[in-house]
């Protein structure tokens, strides 16, 4: 087989392990959305006619289901284009609305860029930022949160789980501290909603971001949980949709699809996360048995059921991914991220640069089975051996 | 993202390995990412009769090492010294500018390996 044909076939047929980045649309989600493109196309703002009122009813029913799924009241859900917008809205909207009260924001070093870059934007606009360190597992210390809060602090942002290493933060404790100190707590739950239980009122957060496409819902829809009586300045102004919090015509098919994704997640979460845990264990054990010089990144226990992150000594991550050919993966190597250095998350955890460059993130999901995991282990072992044999002794 | 030529050299590297008792040899390492390229050469009658490489790093580093050994075979020492990283990158079907800097280590390796022969 010539190289061109081989490459074509590898594009067509691969094992997808990028479920922490995005997931395929569930067929039931697609089916639920289809009527809302061409047939039921009215916007819920058009309450003067029956199709508009039907759209409003459908959106409000969906809002109710989504709210129940994440432990919120329907009025506490604001639909957005996804988690990036929700994070921007939480950070900038809360900081701006409370600027009479303070000028200080606290965020962990391993927040998503949507949070960190919003914090940097606020810094440029007169706010001060404290970045919280994480330990070697990627955990934020609740004591560090407590120490960072001052009488000028408006908001603390600590994610529920990290997208690269899967570490799950002690969010209940952080929420409790924020409540005691009278500051808002924003929890970016993009990686957890739909994967593990996320219950906004049980956690006690004031704001929480989530996104449909991380759990088999559509891209282009997400939301921000905004606890009652929490003030936010809108990012989008205009038609006053979403009670003035987010102007712009509501993405009706997206909202319907998001609700269906929540319904499926609610139904399947326990079984699916147990299945993924078993597959992940199989992948973990297979890698450790097959490849020498591996390092697990992230917490050994407190992590997302579908996430594994390994560094491989004397290997560069992008070369490893390419050498594995038919496995879709991502790496913390600088060469794959478009950044000047390796993964800032691994760096914040104190992972040395050479190991950060050699890291792979495995994001398991519905499409994966035990045969695929075994194939990945075999392919990984062969790729590591091939690349290490190429390496000059330094 | 990468050309077919680059991918093909990465998947099936040419002249991988080390020439025993080489006439010229050098190793270069990019201190930031750690990409490393070693080239060993056999020289016969003022020409490079054979070149072999070993590499650590991203796909570009590995493919550049492989392609460079093919380009070097048959060159005079002077021709080899005139080979640039940009030429290697072009022959690979194009490499982004910033990646040439960090991953195409060919020029430095050749100059280090052959520089002493010319000076001597």
Interface residues (C-beta under 8 A of the other chain):
Chain A: X3 X4 X6 X7 X314 X316 X318 X319 X322 X323 X333 X334 X335 X353 X354 X357 X387 X390 X391 X392 X394
Chain B: X4 X7 X8 X10 X11 X12 X13 X16 X18 X27 X29 X33 X34 X35 X36 X37 X38 X54 X55 X56 X57 X58 X59 X60 X61 X62 X99 X103
